[in-house]
Amino acid sequence: MKVDQVQRPTILLVDDEEMVLKALRRILTSPEWDLVTAVSGAQALKIMGRQSIALIISDQRMPQMSGLELLSEVKCTYPDTVRIVLTGYAEMDVVVKAINQGEVYRFFTKPWNNAELVATVREILKRRQESFSQVSSFTDQLSRANLETVMALAEAIELKDHYTKGHCSRVRDYALQMALALKLSNSFCRDLVYASLLHDCGKIGVSEATLNVEGPLSEDQCREVQRHPVLGFEMTSKINYLRPASIIIRQHHERWDGTGYPDRISAQEISLGGRIVAVADTFDAMTSSRSYRHALDFKTAVQKLLDNRGSQFDPEIVDLFVSLLESEAKVKGKVESCRCLLLVGVTQEKISELKSLLPAGRYKLYAAESLAEARSQLDGVDMVICALKLTDGDGVDFLIDCRRLRPQIIRILLVDRYDIEVLAETVNQAGLYSFIIRPLRSTEVMAMVENAFEWQRMAKTLNFNE
């Protein structure tokens, strides 16, 4: 995908009849896009080899190479080009099969409805432009990001789908636990952390309507979602420090038996990082609720991993992960040193609720209503959760100061959902661990606090912050 070439999209019209091409040109001429034409599949492919094509509209019945044969080739070579076929009713069964297999995005029967065709083209290009703009913006932010910022940006991606909140950080922690148990190098662990956090970053190019479907996805929606490993790879492989992670991102939906996607590779062909993230990603997905199902309990999820060792997953990675999970379950509740949390701009009611939920003896909660008060309490604080807007200033500015004066403090920002777009530009400066979205849910805060300190412990072990 060429995210820098989306200023003015080009549509390629393909038909062996000049009169049909003239008709399509007349209907689709617009200042919003450029039009080019081809009279055969071979000529169309030559054109696509020379320039970027956003949308191809091809007749089905053509000599030498049919429309579906052309669009199948386009799917393999230029997967980001949207494909439409024009066909007659007699070929409907062939077209439906092509749609189901992903070769074609949509079809129109001849004679087509002019208004419907134009509206469809406009909608396709609008969605494509919006998706590419998001991708370009995110890629630009990643190119300037450090580890902490990548963590916060990964959380921001998840806001498109509220059911996956916290998913990337949990996958990161599971994956890193496996890497530490395998005694893998610090550089490998760092790449694995980046890949875990960003494994779903390609979903920034998937429509929110698809991500938030209330129930199983349609075949079209499945195809849209299944593009995210490739899109994520293309975004991250352009950035030097993310290039090793990009391979893992591309491969995290591959299967041990070779039936995964996008490349259908198998066993040792899949990178070790890809095999690790596949297990971590699936386990967290199974133990998290979705719009169409409840979370599985711990024992059921573990059994599903074991049932799929050697088919979906690397059996040795599954065995390692299950042993780590079982060991962790045995030592839960172990007493650790007390941690100090400073809550800035949080209501007293919510603070009282958090005090009742956080394990007694492990956390001390302090509160500040203003930034001036918060600054006077920074000594000895392990984590700050700060509201974005306070009576005497901006929460981001305060967290930037925290980073400069007390870099060891974990920084979390409390925001409203509509603030996220504004925050994207300031995230690099503050080096956030994560966001929390209002309304503040105590159970969510509790889980994030526990995860944050576990992450900090592992990061120190690997000297990630040096």
For each residue, the residues with C-beta under 8 A, 3 or more apart:
1: 80 132 135 231 234
2: 5 6 52
3: 6 132 135 136 139 234 235
4: 136
5: 2 52
6: 2 3 9 54 128 129 132 133 136
7:
8: 33 34
9: 6 32 33 34 54 55 125 128 129
10: 33 34 35 36 51 52 53 54
11: 28 33 34 35 36 53 54 55 56 57 121
12: 36 37 38 44 47 48 53 55 56 57
13: 21 24 25 28 35 36 37 38 57 58
14: 37 38 39 40 41 43 44 56 57 58 59 62 67 70
15: 20 21 24 37 39 58 59 62 86
16: 39 40 59 62 63
17: 20 21 59
18: 21 22 39
19: 22 23
20: 15 17 23 24 59
21: 13 15 17 18 24 25 37 39
22: 18 19 25 26
23: 19 20 26 27
24: 13 15 20 21 27 28 37 57
25: 13 21 22 28 29 35 37
26: 22 23 29
27: 23 24 114 117 118
28: 11 13 24 25 35 117 118 121
29: 25 26 35
30: 33
31:
32: 9 122 125
33: 8 9 10 11 30 54 121 125
34: 8 9 10 11
35: 10 11 13 25 28 29
36: 10 11 12 13 47 51 53
37: 12 13 14 15 21 24 25
38: 12 13 14 41 43 44 46 47
39: 14 15 16 18 21 43
40: 14 16 43 44 62 63 64 65
41: 14 38 44 45 58 62 64 65 66 67 69 70 73
42: 45 46 64 65
43: 14 38 39 40 46 47
44: 12 14 38 40 41 47 48 56 58 70
45: 41 42 48 49 70 73 74 77
46: 38 42 43 49 50
47: 12 36 38 43 44 50 51 53
48: 12 44 45 51 53 56 74 77 78 81
49: 45 46
50: 46 47
51: 10 36 47 48
52: 2 5 10
53: 10 11 12 36 47 48 56 78 81
54: 6 9 10 11 33 81 82 125 128
55: 9 11 12 81 82 83 84 121 124 125 128
56: 11 12 14 44 48 53 70 71 74 81 82 83 84
57: 11 12 13 14 24 84 85 86 121
58: 13 14 15 41 44 62 67 70 71 83 84 85 86
59: 14 15 16 17 20 62 67 85 86 87
60: 66 67 68 85 86 87 88 91 94 95
61: 66 67 87 88 91
62: 14 15 16 40 41 58 59 65 66 67 70
63: 16 40
64: 40 41 42
65: 40 41 42 62 69 70
66: 41 60 61 62 69 70
67: 14 41 58 59 60 61 62 70 71 85 86 87
68: 60 71 72 85 94 95 98 103 104
69: 41 65 66 72 73
70: 14 41 44 45 56 58 62 65 66 67 73 74
71: 56 58 67 68 74 75 83 85 98 103 104
72: 68 69 75 76 98 103
73: 41 45 69 70 76 77
74: 45 48 56 70 71 77 78 81 83
75: 71 72 78 79 83 102 103
76: 72 73 79
77: 45 48 73 74
78: 48 53 74 75 81
79: 75 76 227 230
80: 1
81: 48 53 54 55 56 74 78
82: 54 55 56 105 124 128
83: 55 56 58 71 74 75 103 104 105
84: 55 56 57 58 104 105 106 107 108 120
85: 57 58 59 60 67 68 71 95 98 104 107 108
86: 15 57 58 59 60 67 107 108 109 110 112
87: 59 60 61 67 91 92 94 95 107 108 109 110
88: 60 61 91 109 110
89: 92 109
90:
91: 60 61 87 88 94 95
92: 87 89 95 96 109
93: 96 97
94: 60 68 87 91 97 98
95: 60 68 85 87 91 92 98 99 104 107
96: 92 93 99 100
97: 93 94 100 101
98: 68 71 72 85 94 95 101 103 104
99: 95 96 102 103 104 105 106 107 219 220
100: 96 97 219
101: 97 98
102: 75 99 223
103: 68 71 72 75 83 98 99
104: 68 71 83 84 85 95 98 99 107
105: 82 83 84 99 124 220
106: 84 99 120
107: 84 85 86 87 95 99 104
108: 84 85 86 87 112 113 116 117 120
109: 86 87 88 89 92 112
110: 86 87 88
111:
112: 86 108 109 116 117
113: 108 116 117
114: 27 117 118
115: 118 119
116: 108 112 113 119 120
117: 27 28 108 112 113 114 120 121
118: 27 28 114 115 121 122
119: 115 116 122 123
120: 84 106 108 116 117 123 124
121: 11 28 33 55 57 117 118 124 125
122: 32 118 119 125 126
123: 119 120 126 127
124: 55 82 105 120 121 127 128
125: 9 32 33 54 55 121 122 128 129
126: 122 123 129 130
127: 123 124 130 131 207
128: 6 9 54 55 82 124 125 131 132
129: 6 9 125 126 132 133
130: 126 127 133 134
131: 127 128 134 135 204 205 206 207
132: 1 3 6 128 129 135 136 205
133: 6 129 130 136 137
134: 130 131 137 138 204 205
135: 1 3 131 132 138 139 204 205 231 235
136: 3 4 6 132 133 139 140
137: 133 134 140 141 424
138: 134 135 141 142 153 157 201 204 235
139: 3 135 136 142 143 235 238 239
140: 136 137 143 144
141: 137 138 144 145 149 153 424 427 428
142: 138 139 145 150 153 198 235 236 239 242
143: 139 140 238 239
144: 140 141 149 428
145: 141 142 149 150 153 427 428
146: 149 150 428 431
147: 150 151 190 193 194 464 465
148: 151 152 431 432 433
149: 141 144 145 146 152 153 427 428 431 432
150: 142 145 146 147 153 154 194 197 198
151: 147 148 154 155 169 172 197 432 433 434
152: 148 149 155 156 427 430 431 432 433 434 435
153: 138 141 142 145 149 150 156 157 424 427
154: 150 151 157 158 168 169 197 198 200 201
155: 151 152 158 159 165 166 168 169 434 435
156: 152 153 159 420 423 424 427 435
157: 138 153 154 160 168 200 201 203 204
158: 154 155 161 162 164 165 166 167 168 200
159: 155 156 162 165 417 420 435 437
160: 157 203 204 206 208 211 212
161: 158 164 203 208 211 212
162: 158 159 165 212
163: 212 288 289 290 291
164: 158 161 167 168 200 288
165: 155 158 159 162 437 444
166: 155 158 169 170 434 444 447 448 451
167: 158 164 170 171 200 284 285 288
168: 154 155 157 158 164 171 172 196 197 198 199 200
169: 151 154 155 166 172 173 197 434 451 455
170: 166 167 173 174 280 284 451
171: 167 168 174 175 196 197 199 277 280 281 284
172: 151 168 169 175 176 193 196 197 455
173: 169 170 176 177 451 454 455 458
174: 170 171 177 178 196 279 280 283 284 321
175: 171 172 178 179 192 193 195 196 273 276 277 280
176: 172 173 179 180 189 192 193 196 458
177: 173 174 180 181 324 458
178: 174 175 181 182 276 279 280 317 320 321 324
179: 175 176 182 184 188 189 192 276
180: 176 177 183 184 189 458 461 462
181: 177 178 320 324
182: 178 179 320
183: 180
184: 179 180 188 189 192 272
185: 188 189
186: 189 190 462 463
187: 190 191
188: 179 184 185 191 192 273
189: 176 179 180 184 185 186 192 193 462
190: 147 186 187 193 194 462 464
191: 187 188 194 195 244 245 248 273
192: 175 176 179 184 188 189 195 196 245 248 273 276 277
193: 147 172 175 176 189 190 196 197 464
194: 147 150 190 191 197 198 236 241 242 245
195: 175 191 192 198 199 245 246 248 249 252 273 277
196: 168 171 172 174 175 176 192 193 199 248 277 280
197: 150 151 154 168 169 171 172 193 194
198: 142 150 154 168 194 195 201 232 236 242 245 249
199: 168 171 195 196 229 232 248 249 252 277 281
200: 154 157 158 164 167 168 203 228 232
201: 138 154 157 198 204 228 232 235 236 249
202: 205 206 227 228 229 230 231 232 233 235 249
203: 157 160 161 200 206 211 225 228 232
204: 131 134 135 138 157 160 201 231
205: 131 132 134 135 202 227 228 231
206: 131 160 202 203 210 211 224 225 227 228
207: 127 131 210 211 224
208: 160 161 211 212
209: 212 213
210: 206 207 213 217 221 224 225
211: 160 161 203 206 207 208 225
212: 160 161 162 163 208 209 291
213: 209 210 216 217 221 291 292
214: 291 292
215: 291 292
216: 213 292
217: 210 213 221 222 225
218: 221 222
219: 99 100 222 223
220: 99 105 223 224
221: 210 213 217 218 224 225
222: 217 218 219 225 226
223: 102 219 220 226 227
224: 206 207 210 220 221 227
225: 203 206 210 211 217 221 222 228
226: 222 223 229 253 261 262
227: 79 202 205 206 223 224 230 231 262
228: 200 201 202 203 205 206 225 231 232
229: 199 202 226 232 233 249 250 251 252 253 261 262
230: 79 202 227 233 234 250 262
231: 1 135 202 204 205 227 228 234 235
232: 198 199 200 201 202 203 228 229 235 236 246 249 250
233: 202 229 230 236 237 246 247 249 250
234: 1 3 230 231 237 238
235: 3 135 138 139 142 201 202 231 232 238 239
236: 142 194 198 201 232 233 239 242 243 245 246 249
237: 233 234 242 243 246
238: 139 143 234 235
239: 139 142 143 235 236 242 243
240: 243
241: 194
242: 142 194 198 236 237 239 245 246
243: 236 237 239 240 246 247
244: 191 247 248
245: 191 192 194 195 198 236 242 248 249 273
246: 195 232 233 236 237 242 243 249 250
247: 233 243 244 250 251 271 273 274
248: 191 192 195 196 199 244 245 251 252 271 273 274 277
249: 195 198 199 201 202 229 232 233 236 245 246 252
250: 229 230 232 233 246 247 262 263 274
251: 229 247 248 254 263 265 270 271 273 274 278
252: 195 199 229 248 249 274 277 278 281
253: 226 229 260 261 262 278
254: 251 258 260 261 263 264 265 266 270 274 278
255: 258 259 260 266 278 311 312 313
256: 266 267 270 275 310 311 312 313 314 315
257: 266 310 311 312
258: 254 255 264 265 266 267
259: 255 264
260: 253 254 255 264 265 312
261: 226 229 253 254 264
262: 226 227 229 230 250 253
263: 250 251 254
264: 254 258 259 260 261
265: 251 254 258 260 269 270
266: 254 255 256 257 258 269 270
267: 256 258 270 314
268:
269: 265 266
270: 251 254 256 265 266 267 274 275 278 314
271: 247 248 251 274 275
272: 184 275 276
273: 175 188 191 192 195 245 247 248 251 276 277
274: 247 248 250 251 252 254 270 271 277 278
275: 256 270 271 272 278 279 313 314 317
276: 175 178 179 192 272 273 279 280 317
277: 171 175 192 195 196 199 248 252 273 274 280 281
278: 251 252 253 254 255 270 274 275 281 282 312 313 314
279: 174 178 275 276 282 283 305 313 314 317 318 321
280: 170 171 174 175 178 196 276 277 283 284 321
281: 171 199 252 277 278 284 285
282: 278 279 285 286 305 312 313
283: 174 279 280 286 287 301 302 305 321 325
284: 167 170 171 174 280 281 287 288
285: 167 281 282 288 290
286: 282 283 295 296 300 301 304
287: 283 284 295 296 297 298 301
288: 163 164 167 284 285 295
289: 163 293 294 295
290: 163 285 293
291: 163 212 213 214 215
292: 213 214 215 216
293: 289 290
294: 289
295: 286 287 288 289
296: 286 287 300 301 304
297: 287 300 301
298: 287 301 302 325 329
299: 302 303
300: 286 296 297 303 304
301: 283 286 287 296 297 298 304 305
302: 283 298 299 305 306 322 325 326
303: 299 300 306 307
304: 286 296 300 301 307 308
305: 279 282 283 301 302 308 309 313 318 321 322
306: 302 303 309 318 322
307: 303 304
308: 304 305 311 312 313 318
309: 305 306 312 313 314 315 318 319
310: 256 257 313 315
311: 255 256 257 308
312: 255 256 257 260 278 282 308 309
313: 255 256 275 278 279 282 305 308 309 310 317 318
314: 256 267 270 275 278 279 309 317 318
315: 256 309 310 318 319
316: 319 320
317: 178 275 276 279 313 314 320 321
318: 279 305 306 308 309 313 314 315 321 322
319: 309 315 316 322 323
320: 178 181 182 316 317 323 324
321: 174 178 279 280 283 305 317 318 324 325
322: 302 305 306 318 319 325 326
323: 319 320 326 327
324: 177 178 181 320 321 327 328
325: 283 298 302 321 322 328 329
326: 302 322 323 329 330
327: 323 324 330 331
328: 324 325 331 332
329: 298 325 326 332
330: 326 327
331: 327 328 334
332: 328 329
333:
334: 331
335: 361 362
336: 339 362
337:
338: 361 362 363 364
339: 336 362 363 364 382 383 449 453
340: 363 364 366 380 381 382 383
341: 363 364 365 366 381 382 383 384 385 449
342: 366 367 368 374 377 378 381 383 384 385
343: 346 351 354 365 366 367 368 385 386
344: 367 368 369 371 374 384 385 386 387 390 395 398
345: 368 369 386 387 389 390 395 414
346: 343 350 351 367 385 387 414 440
347: 350 351
348: 351 352 367
349: 352 353
350: 346 347 353 354 440 442
351: 343 346 347 348 354 355 365 367
352: 348 349 355 356
353: 349 350 356 357 442
354: 343 350 351 357 358 365 442 445 446
355: 351 352 358 365
356: 352 353
357: 353 354 442 443 446
358: 354 355 362 363 365 446 449
359: 362 363
360:
361: 335 338
362: 335 336 338 339 358 359
363: 338 339 340 341 358 359 449
364: 338 339 340 341
365: 341 343 351 354 355 358
366: 340 341 342 343 377 381
367: 342 343 344 346 348 351
368: 342 343 344 345 371 373 374 377
369: 344 345 373 390 391
370: 373 374 390 391 392
371: 344 368 374 375 390 392 393 395 398
372: 375 376 392
373: 368 369 370 376 377
374: 342 344 368 370 371 377 378 384 386 398
375: 371 372 378 398 401
376: 372 373
377: 342 366 368 373 374 381
378: 342 374 375 381 384 402 405 406 409
379:
380: 340
381: 340 341 342 366 377 378 384 406 409
382: 339 340 341 408 409 410 453
383: 339 340 341 342 409 410 411 412 449 452 453
384: 341 342 344 374 378 381 399 402 409 410 411 412
385: 341 342 343 344 346 412 413 414 436 445
386: 343 344 345 374 390 395 398 399 411 412 413 414
387: 344 345 346 390 395 413 414 415
388: 394 395 396 413 414 415 416 419 423
389: 345 394 395
390: 344 345 369 370 371 386 387 393 394 395
391: 369 370
392: 370 371 372
393: 371 390 397 398
394: 388 389 390 397 398
395: 344 345 371 386 387 388 389 390 398 399 413 414
396: 388 399 400 413 423 426 429 430
397: 393 394 400 401
398: 344 371 374 375 386 393 394 395 401 402
399: 384 386 395 396 402 403 411 413 430 431 432
400: 396 397 403 404 429 430
401: 375 397 398 404 405
402: 378 384 398 399 405 406 409 411
403: 399 400 406 407 409 411 429 430 431
404: 400 401 407
405: 378 401 402
406: 378 381 402 403 409
407: 403 404 465
408: 382
409: 378 381 382 383 384 402 403 406
410: 382 383 384 433 452 453 456
411: 383 384 386 399 402 403 430 431 432 433
412: 383 384 385 386 432 433 434 435 436 448 452
413: 385 386 387 388 395 396 399 423 430 432 434 435 436
414: 345 346 385 386 387 388 395 435 436 438 440
415: 387 388 419 420 423 435 436 437 438
416: 388 419 437 438
417: 159 420 437 438
418: 421
419: 388 415 416 422 423
420: 156 159 415 417 423 424 435
421: 418 424
422: 419 425 426
423: 156 388 396 413 415 419 420 426 427 435
424: 137 141 153 156 420 421 427
425: 422
426: 396 422 423 429 430
427: 141 145 149 152 153 156 423 424 430 432
428: 141 144 145 146 149 431
429: 396 400 403 426
430: 152 396 399 400 403 411 413 426 427
431: 146 148 149 152 399 403 411 428
432: 148 149 151 152 399 411 412 413 427 435
433: 148 151 152 410 411 412 452 455
434: 151 152 155 166 169 412 413 448 452
435: 152 155 156 159 412 413 414 415 420 423 432
436: 385 412 413 414 415 440 444 445 448
437: 159 165 415 416 417
438: 414 415 416 417
439:
440: 346 350 414 436 444 445
441: 444 445
442: 350 353 354 357 445 446
443: 357 446 447
444: 165 166 436 440 441 447 448
445: 354 385 436 440 441 442 448 449
446: 354 357 358 442 443 449 450
447: 166 443 444 450 451
448: 166 412 434 436 444 445 451 452
449: 339 341 358 363 383 445 446 452 453
450: 446 447 453 454
451: 166 169 170 173 447 448 454 455
452: 383 410 412 433 434 448 449 455 456
453: 339 382 383 410 449 450 456 457
454: 173 450 451 457 458
455: 169 172 173 433 451 452 458 459
456: 410 452 453 459 460
457: 453 454 460 461
458: 173 176 177 180 454 455 461 462
459: 455 456 462 464 465
460: 456 457 463 464 465
461: 180 457 458
462: 180 186 189 190 458 459
463: 186 460 466
464: 147 190 193 459 460
465: 147 407 459 460
466: 463
